[in-house]
């Protein structure tokens, strides 16, 4: 019983303090998601225009949540989660969205974002379900997901000179 309480406390405290968690859905690679800890679960919003994608996370499905250290970025704990989708407009949805709204940075529509979330997005609770997994032996580093935002082009020829010029000015 004591080890279960310690695991629960570890999951809660680590997840509360980390602004980012890695969530892996069934058959989908892990993805970094911003979240808020609310009433015993990590809550996320996404799958709408301008919001984070939530692939593989379906109501009632399982997921694996990995929490990183806020200061060093290293893995602290990995825990299994049950995905629960909240119905827009419900009391639980309203309370969760109020918490998420306070953590959402650079929203394009400001105060109207909650209305947009109810129309176009999904709000999910990732509820701890089971015991934590042991820390892995290796790094488990994976290649980045393909994205149109990443390009492999040579740097411009003049860039090194520009960077060195700025450093020389700072030294004076």
C-alpha positions in Angstrom: 0.0 0.0 0.0 2.8 2.4 0.9 4.6 1.9 -2.5 1.3 2.6 -4.4 0.9 5.9 -2.5 4.5 6.8 -3.2 4.1 6.0 -6.9 0.9 8.1 -7.0 2.6 11.0 -5.3 5.6 10.7 -7.7 3.3 10.8 -10.7 1.3 13.7 -9.5 4.2 15.9 -8.3 6.4 15.2 -11.4 3.5 15.8 -13.8 2.4 19.0 -12.0 5.8 20.5 -12.2 6.6 19.6 -15.8 5.1 21.8 -18.4 5.6 19.1 -21.1 4.9 15.4 -21.2 5.6 12.8 -23.8 2.4 10.8 -24.7 2.4 7.6 -26.7 -0.8 6.3 -28.0 -1.4 2.8 -29.3 0.6 2.3 -32.6 1.7 6.0 -32.6 5.1 7.3 -31.7 5.5 9.4 -28.5 4.6 13.1 -29.0 5.4 16.1 -26.7 2.3 17.7 -25.4 1.7 20.7 -23.1 -0.7 19.9 -20.3 -2.1 20.9 -16.9 -2.6 18.7 -13.9 -6.2 18.9 -12.8 -8.2 16.8 -10.3 -5.9 13.7 -10.5 -5.1 13.7 -14.3 -3.0 15.3 -16.9 -5.4 17.3 -19.1 -4.6 18.3 -22.7 -6.4 20.1 -25.5 -5.8 19.6 -29.2 -6.8 18.2 -32.6 -8.1 21.6 -33.8 -6.7 24.4 -35.9 -3.7 26.0 -34.2 -3.6 23.4 -31.4 -1.4 20.4 -30.8 -2.2 17.2 -32.6 -3.4 14.2 -30.4 -2.9 11.2 -32.7 -3.9 7.8 -31.4 -5.6 9.2 -28.3 -9.2 8.0 -28.3 -11.8 7.9 -25.5 -11.3 4.8 -23.4 -8.0 3.8 -25.0 -4.7 3.5 -23.1 -1.7 5.7 -23.4 1.8 5.9 -22.0 2.9 9.2 -20.4 6.5 10.0 -19.8 7.3 13.0 -17.6 10.5 14.9 -17.9 12.3 17.0 -15.4 11.6 20.7 -15.9 15.2 21.8 -15.1 17.3 19.1 -16.8 14.8 17.6 -19.2 15.6 14.0 -18.3 13.0 11.3 -17.8 11.5 11.2 -14.3 8.7 8.7 -14.5 6.6 6.8 -17.1 3.1 5.8 -16.2 0.2 4.2 -18.0 -2.9 6.3 -18.6 -6.6 5.8 -19.5 -7.8 8.4 -22.0 -11.1 10.1 -21.2 -12.6 12.6 -23.6 -14.7 15.3 -21.9 -18.0 16.4 -23.5 -18.0 20.1 -24.4 -20.1 22.1 -22.1 -20.2 19.6 -19.3 -19.3 20.7 -15.8 -16.1 18.7 -15.8 -15.1 20.1 -19.3 -15.7 23.7 -18.1 -13.5 23.3 -15.0 -10.8 21.6 -17.0 -10.9 24.3 -19.8 -10.6 27.0 -17.1 -7.3 25.4 -16.0 -6.0 24.9 -19.6 -6.9 28.4 -20.6 -4.5 29.8 -17.9 -1.6 27.8 -19.3 -2.3 28.3 -23.1 0.4 30.6 -24.5 0.0 32.8 -27.5 -3.6 31.9 -28.3 -4.6 33.5 -31.6 -8.1 34.3 -30.5 -7.5 35.3 -26.8 -10.7 35.1 -24.7 -12.7 33.4 -27.5 -10.4 30.3 -27.4 -12.8 28.3 -25.1 -15.6 28.7 -27.6 -13.3 27.5 -30.4 -12.2 24.6 -28.2 -15.8 23.5 -27.7 -16.5 23.7 -31.5 -13.3 22.4 -33.0 -11.0 20.7 -30.5 -10.9 17.8 -28.1 -10.2 18.0 -24.4 -8.8 14.8 -22.9 -8.0 13.6 -19.4 -5.0 11.2 -19.1 -5.9 9.4 -15.8 -3.2 7.3 -14.2 -4.0 3.6 -14.5 -1.6 1.2 -13.0 1.9 1.2 -11.7 4.8 3.2 -13.0 7.3 1.6 -15.3 10.9 1.1 -14.4 13.4 3.6 -15.9 15.0 2.2 -19.0 18.7 1.2 -19.3 19.4 3.1 -22.5 18.5 6.5 -23.9 15.6 5.4 -26.1 16.3 8.3 -28.4 14.3 8.3 -31.6 14.6 10.1 -34.9 12.3 13.2 -35.1 8.9 12.8 -36.7 8.8 14.0 -40.4 7.5 17.6 -40.7 7.4 20.2 -43.4 8.9 22.6 -40.9 12.3 20.9 -41.0 14.7 21.4 -43.9 18.2 20.2 -44.6 19.9 23.0 -46.6 23.4 24.4 -46.3 23.8 27.5 -44.2 24.3 30.8 -46.1 28.0 31.5 -46.8 28.0 34.9 -45.0 26.4 33.6 -41.8 29.6 32.6 -40.0 31.1 36.1 -40.6 28.0 37.8 -39.3 28.0 35.7 -36.1 31.7 36.3 -35.5 31.3 40.0 -36.0 28.6 40.2 -33.3 30.8 38.3 -30.8 33.8 40.7 -31.5 31.5 43.7 -30.8 30.3 42.3 -27.5 33.9 41.8 -26.2 34.7 45.5 -26.4 
